[in-house]
Amino acid sequence: MSIFDINNLPEKANNEVEKPLIMLVDDEIENINVLRQLLESNFQIITSHDGAEAIELIDNMADPTEIQLIITDQRMPKVTGVEFLEQTVDRMPDTIRIILTGYADTQVIIEAINKAKLYKFMTKPFDPVELSLTVKRGVEAYQMRKALVNYAANLEQLVEARTEELNEKNQALNQALMSLEQLTLNDQLTGTYNRHFLKKFMPQTLAKLKREHASNINEGLGLMMIDIDFFKKVNDNYGHDAGDKVLVQFSKVLAECCRASDWLVRWGGEEFVIVAHGQSIKGLEQLAERIRHKVESSLFDIGCQRTLNCTCSIGITRLPFLKNNVEVLTWEQTLNFADLALYLAKNNGRNTWVSLFENGDSDNSALLNNDDNKFYESVMTNLVDLIEQKQVLYHTPIVDKQL
């Protein structure tokens, strides 16, 4: 079928640049030549005279996806234009497909649009300007799609790289935060926990304790305040470096006496706190005696081939102090009772321990009287009276027991 007058073709462009590759498929050589002359100024062109030959040519190409656009006639021997384009879909899915067809083939083409994934079909005869513009727009669509695919691939790689980089930085940050938290939760000299550790973890420990205490009134935490006797003399006589060496070794002695579940805390200076989980008063007193004996029998190396003997004093109590009134005292107030017991031990000869605990047979409701602070203030200011009234009990290995 004759297409149009060849004299109407545009002139060939003079500038030669890297041109997009397109394929022309038609069984009529005249049509191929007309299309070539119409398009070769802007495109590299490969041709074929039927669909089967075109498929063979495509299969022999190193990279058939370089073909950016195909123009094929519909009516060809052996393989129709639609059948040919259907075979190219899997081979080169992004390539733009255009069919030239007569009016009688239009309905067939419309029905095959999805199968062949047509970009456009044009009826014969066609306007060369319209065809040139359609091809140009088709190639632009192909290149834009390729650019978007490449951009998406590059973006995905960039995202993966950035994600990996971010994960690495997050890991480094988490490691730094863990190291920082380790610094804030541990005493830098002895490696034991510090006050910040107790303030951070005691609230959740107490919440768990209250839940367990509701079903078992004997559940509790042991609190022990431990102080090295006459530690100031170590610093005064041998220097602070010797004092630091004693503190480090003293903390190791304490750790050896504690269980893995116990918390060993440097409270400040030469004072240490032990939080013992699930210990009775009797168990705490046995632990205190082990610590006292271990410290007394140890030699503390202060350098320069010198050693010292040290002793310690220990105050003991239990949280909750009042079994039937868990909410009355805070852990800080209860720890102050252990500190009070520590002073009793120091004021009665040192190298000993004193435990303070509630008399379970005594009624402390009068002291409470809807004022939670009243009991605490009474213990801190009138302990002797409360002991004499047997509202608070104490144990100690001190022989004379003249507290």
C-alpha positions in Angstrom: 0.0 0.0 0.0 1.4 3.4 -1.0 1.8 5.7 2.0 2.5 9.3 0.8 4.5 11.3 -1.7 8.2 10.9 -1.0 8.8 14.5 -2.0 7.1 15.6 1.2 9.9 14.1 3.4 11.9 16.6 5.6 15.5 17.3 4.8 18.2 15.2 6.6 19.8 16.8 9.6 23.5 17.7 9.2 24.6 17.2 12.8 25.5 13.7 13.8 25.0 12.8 17.4 24.5 9.5 19.3 21.0 8.7 18.1 18.3 6.4 19.6 18.0 3.0 18.0 14.6 2.2 16.4 13.4 -0.8 14.4 11.3 -0.7 11.2 9.4 -3.9 10.2 7.4 -4.0 6.9 7.2 -6.5 4.1 7.1 -3.7 1.5 10.6 -2.3 0.8 9.1 1.0 -0.4 7.5 1.6 2.9 10.7 0.8 4.7 12.6 3.2 2.6 10.1 6.0 3.1 10.1 5.5 6.9 13.9 5.4 6.9 14.2 8.7 5.0 11.6 10.2 7.3 13.4 9.2 10.5 17.1 8.5 9.9 18.1 12.1 10.5 17.2 11.7 14.2 17.5 8.0 14.8 19.7 4.9 14.2 17.6 2.5 12.2 17.6 -1.3 11.8 15.0 -2.9 9.5 13.4 -6.2 8.8 10.9 -7.4 6.2 8.7 -9.7 8.4 8.0 -10.4 12.0 9.8 -13.8 12.1 12.9 -12.3 10.7 12.7 -9.4 13.1 12.4 -11.8 16.1 15.5 -13.7 14.9 17.4 -10.4 14.6 16.4 -9.4 18.1 17.4 -12.7 19.6 20.8 -12.4 18.0 21.4 -8.9 19.4 23.8 -8.6 22.4 21.3 -6.3 24.1 17.9 -6.0 22.3 16.7 -3.6 25.0 18.8 -1.0 23.2 15.9 -0.8 20.7 13.9 2.1 22.0 11.0 2.0 19.6 9.5 -0.4 17.0 7.3 0.6 14.1 5.7 -2.4 12.3 3.1 -2.9 9.7 0.1 -5.0 10.7 -0.5 -7.0 7.5 2.6 -9.1 6.9 3.1 -12.7 5.8 3.8 -15.4 8.4 3.5 -13.2 11.4 1.1 -10.2 11.8 2.3 -7.0 13.4 0.4 -7.7 16.6 1.7 -11.2 16.8 5.2 -9.9 16.3 4.9 -7.2 19.0 3.4 -9.7 21.4 6.6 -11.7 21.2 8.7 -8.6 21.9 6.9 -7.9 25.2 8.9 -10.3 27.3 12.1 -9.7 25.4 12.1 -5.9 25.7 9.2 -4.8 27.9 10.2 -1.1 28.0 10.5 -0.7 24.2 7.8 1.6 22.6 5.6 -0.3 20.1 3.7 1.4 17.2 1.6 -0.3 14.5 0.8 1.1 11.1 -2.5 -0.4 9.8 -5.2 0.1 7.3 -8.7 1.1 8.4 -10.0 -2.5 8.0 -7.5 -3.7 10.7 -8.4 -1.1 13.3 -10.8 -3.2 15.4 -8.3 -6.1 15.4 -5.6 -3.7 16.7 -7.9 -2.3 19.4 -8.6 -5.7 20.7 -4.9 -6.6 20.7 -3.6 -3.4 22.4 -3.2 -4.9 25.8 -1.6 -8.1 24.5 1.0 -6.3 22.4 1.3 -3.4 24.9 1.0 -0.8 22.1 2.1 2.7 22.6 0.0 3.8 19.6 -1.5 2.6 16.3 -1.6 4.8 13.3 -3.8 4.3 10.2 -2.6 4.5 6.7 -2.1 6.8 5.0 -0.6 8.9 7.7 0.8 12.4 8.1 4.6 12.3 8.1 4.8 15.2 10.6 2.4 13.4 12.9 4.4 10.2 12.6 7.7 12.0 13.3 6.2 13.7 16.3 4.7 10.4 17.5 8.1 8.6 17.2 9.9 11.5 18.9 7.4 11.4 21.8 7.6 7.7 22.0 11.4 7.7 22.3 11.1 10.5 24.9 8.7 8.3 26.9 11.1 5.3 26.6 14.1 7.4 27.8 12.1 9.0 30.6 10.9 5.5 31.7 14.5 4.3 31.6 15.7 7.4 33.5 13.1 6.8 36.1 14.0 3.1 36.4 17.7 4.1 36.7 16.9 6.8 39.2 14.8 4.4 41.2 17.6 1.8 41.1 20.1 4.4 42.1 17.8 5.8 44.7 17.3 2.3 46.1 21.0 1.7 46.2 21.5 5.1 47.8 18.8 4.3 50.3 20.4 1.0 51.1 23.8 2.6 51.4 22.3 5.4 53.6 20.3 2.8 55.6 23.5 0.7 56.2 25.4 3.9 57.0 22.6 5.0 59.4 22.5 1.5 61.0 26.2 1.6 61.5 26.0 5.1 63.0 23.0 4.0 65.2 25.1 1.0 66.4 28.0 3.3 67.2 25.6 5.7 68.9 24.0 2.9 70.9 27.4 1.6 71.8 28.4 5.1 72.9 25.2 5.5 74.9 25.8 2.1 76.5 29.3 3.2 77.4 28.0 6.5 78.6 25.3 4.8 80.7 28.0 2.4 82.0 30.0 5.4 83.1 27.0 7.1 84.7 25.8 3.9 86.5 29.2 2.6 87.7 31.7 4.0 90.1 34.8 4.8 88.2 37.3 3.8 90.9 35.8 0.5 92.2 33.6 -0.6 89.2 30.7 -1.1 91.6 27.3 0.5 91.0 26.8 4.1 92.1 23.9 6.2 93.5 22.6 7.0 90.1 22.1 3.2 89.5 20.0 3.0 92.6 17.9 6.0 91.6 17.4 4.5 88.1 16.5 1.0 89.0 15.0 1.1 92.5 11.6 2.3 91.4 10.9 -0.6 89.0 12.4 -3.0 91.6 10.0 -1.6 94.2 7.1 -1.9 91.9 7.9 -5.6 91.4 8.4 -6.0 95.2 5.0 -4.5 95.9 3.3 -7.0 93.5 5.1 -9.9 95.1 4.6 -8.6 98.6 0.8 -8.5 98.1 0.8 -12.3 97.8 3.8 -13.0 100.1 4.2 -10.7 103.1 7.7 -12.1 103.6 9.0 -10.8 100.3 11.5 -7.9 100.8 14.8 -6.3 100.0 17.7 -6.3 102.5 19.5 -3.0 102.8 23.0 -2.8 104.3 25.2 0.3 104.8 28.9 -0.6 105.2 31.7 1.8 106.2 35.5 1.2 106.5 36.5 2.0 110.1 39.1 4.8 110.5 39.4 5.2 106.8 40.5 8.9 107.2 43.6 7.7 108.9 44.6 5.7 105.8 44.4 8.8 103.6 46.1 11.0 106.3 49.0 8.6 107.0 49.6 7.0 103.6 48.0 9.3 101.0 44.9 9.2 98.8 46.5 6.8 96.4 46.8 4.2 99.2 43.2 5.0 100.2 42.0 4.3 96.6 43.9 1.0 96.6 42.1 0.1 99.9 38.7 1.0 98.4 39.2 -1.1 95.3 40.3 -4.2 97.4 37.5 -3.6 99.9 34.9 -3.6 97.1 36.3 -6.9 95.9 36.0 -8.4 99.3 32.3 -7.3 99.5 31.6 -8.6 96.0 33.1 -12.0 97.0 30.7 -12.2 99.9 27.6 -11.2 97.9 25.4 -13.3 95.6 25.2 -12.6 91.9 21.7 -11.2 92.3 22.8 -8.6 95.0 23.6 -5.0 94.1 26.9 -3.6 95.4 26.9 0.2 95.4 29.5 2.7 96.3 27.4 5.2 98.2 30.2 7.8 98.6 33.7 8.0 100.1 34.3 4.8 102.0 30.6 3.9 102.4 29.0 1.1 100.4 25.5 -0.2 100.1 24.3 -3.7 99.5 20.8 -4.4 98.2 20.1 -8.1 98.8 17.1 -9.6 97.1 15.0 -12.0 99.0 17.0 -12.1 102.2 15.5 -12.4 105.6 16.9 -10.4 108.6 18.7 -13.5 109.8 20.2 -14.1 106.3 21.3 -10.4 106.2 22.9 -10.7 109.6 24.8 -13.9 108.5 26.0 -12.0 105.4 27.1 -9.1 107.5 29.1 -11.4 109.8 30.8 -13.0 106.8 31.7 -9.6 105.5 33.0 -8.4 108.9 35.1 -11.5 109.3 36.4 -11.4 105.8 37.5 -7.8 106.0 39.1 -8.2 109.4 41.1 -11.2 108.2 42.3 -9.6 104.9 45.5 -7.7 104.2 45.1 -4.6 102.0 48.0 -3.9 99.8 48.7 -0.1 99.6 51.8 -0.3 97.4 55.5 0.0 98.2 55.4 -3.5 99.8 53.1 -2.3 102.5 49.9 -3.9 103.7 47.2 -2.8 106.1 44.6 -4.4 108.3 41.1 -2.9 108.1 37.8 -3.4 109.8 34.3 -2.3 108.9 31.0 -1.4 110.5 27.6 -2.4 109.1 24.1 -1.2 109.5 21.2 -3.5 108.4 17.5 -3.1 107.8 14.9 -4.5 105.5 12.5 -3.0 102.9 9.6 -2.7 103.6 10.4 -1.9 107.2 6.7 -2.2 108.1 5.4 -5.4 106.6 1.8 -4.3 106.8 2.4 -0.7 105.6 4.5 -1.1 102.4 3.7 2.5 101.2 4.7 4.2 104.5 8.5 4.6 103.9 10.4 5.3 100.8 13.5 3.3 100.0 15.7 6.3 100.8 14.1 6.7 104.2 14.5 2.9 104.8 18.2 3.2 103.8 18.5 6.0 106.4 17.5 3.4 109.0 20.4 1.3 107.8 22.6 4.3 108.1 21.3 4.9 111.6 22.2 1.3 112.5 25.6 1.9 111.0 26.2 4.8 113.4 25.1 2.6 116.3 27.7 0.1 115.3 30.4 2.7 115.0 29.4 4.3 118.4 29.7 0.9 120.0 33.3 -0.1 119.2 33.2 -0.6 115.4 34.1 -3.8 113.6 30.6 -5.0 114.2 27.1 -4.8 112.8 23.7 -3.7 114.1 20.3 -4.6 112.5 17.1 -2.6 113.0 13.8 -4.1 112.2 10.1 -3.9 113.1 8.7 -5.7 116.0 6.0 -7.7 114.2 4.1 -8.1 117.5 3.9 -4.4 118.2 1.1 -2.0 117.0 2.6 1.0 115.2 -0.7 2.4 114.2 -0.5 5.1 116.9 2.8 6.4 115.5 1.4 6.5 112.0 -1.9 8.2 112.7 -2.5 9.0 109.1 0.9 10.7 108.9 3.4 8.6 107.0 6.3 10.9 108.1 5.6 10.6 111.8 7.0 7.0 112.1 10.1 8.0 110.1 10.7 11.0 112.3 10.1 9.0 115.5 12.7 6.4 114.5 15.3 9.0 113.4 14.9 11.2 116.6 13.6 8.8 119.3 15.1 5.4 118.4 16.1 4.6 122.0 12.6 5.2 123.2 11.1 3.0 120.4 13.6 0.3 121.3 12.7 0.5 125.0 9.0 0.4 124.0 9.9 -2.7 121.8 8.3 -1.1 118.8 11.7 -1.4 117.0 14.0 -4.3 117.6 17.8 -4.6 117.1 20.3 -7.4 116.9 24.1 -7.1 117.2 27.0 -9.3 118.2 28.2 -6.6 120.7 28.6 -8.4 124.0 27.4 -5.6 126.3 24.6 -4.3 123.9 24.7 -0.9 125.5 23.5 1.0 122.4 
